[in-house]
């Protein structure tokens, strides 16, 4: 069950990154250095929060 959950999570993350890349390619003119840094910070913070939540919920036992 845990392996299925992890595989689903990884698949969703890969699809999200692919969609984000596609969106950036189509709107490359509207991005500058500051917005790209802000985007990276938000993605890293969300990933850290998700890992922290999962760790606290599923691996505390």
QUIDA-V346637 format. One record per residue. RES is the residue in one small letter. PHI is phi in whole degrees, 0 to 359 (999 if undefined). OMEGA is omega in whole degrees, -180 to 180 (none if undefined). Layout:
RES | PHI | OMEGA
RES | PHI | OMEGA
//
This chain:
x | 999 | 180
x | 294 | 180
x | 294 | 178
x | 297 | 180
x | 296 | 180
x | 293 | 179
x | 295 | 178
x | 296 | 179
x | 297 | 179
x | 296 | 179
x | 298 | 178
x | 294 | 179
x | 294 | 180
x | 296 | 179
x | 295 | 178
x | 295 | 179
x | 294 | 178
x | 296 | 178
x | 295 | 178
x | 297 | 177
x | 298 | 178
x | 296 | 179
x | 294 | 180
x | 290 | 179
x | 294 | -178
x | 284 | -177
x | 240 | -174
x | 295 | -179
x | 290 | -177
x | 270 | 180
x | 264 | 170
x | 235 | -176
x | 297 | -177
x | 292 | -180
x | 291 | 178
x | 292 | 177
x | 296 | 178
x | 297 | 178
x | 297 | 179
x | 296 | 179
x | 298 | -179
x | 294 | 180
x | 295 | 179
x | 294 | 178
x | 296 | 179
x | 294 | 178
x | 295 | 179
x | 296 | 178
x | 296 | 179
x | 294 | 178
x | 295 | 179
x | 298 | 179
x | 296 | -179
x | 296 | -179
x | 298 | -178
x | 294 | -175
x | 276 | -170
x | 255 | -173
x | 248 | -179
x | 280 | -175
x | 291 | none
//
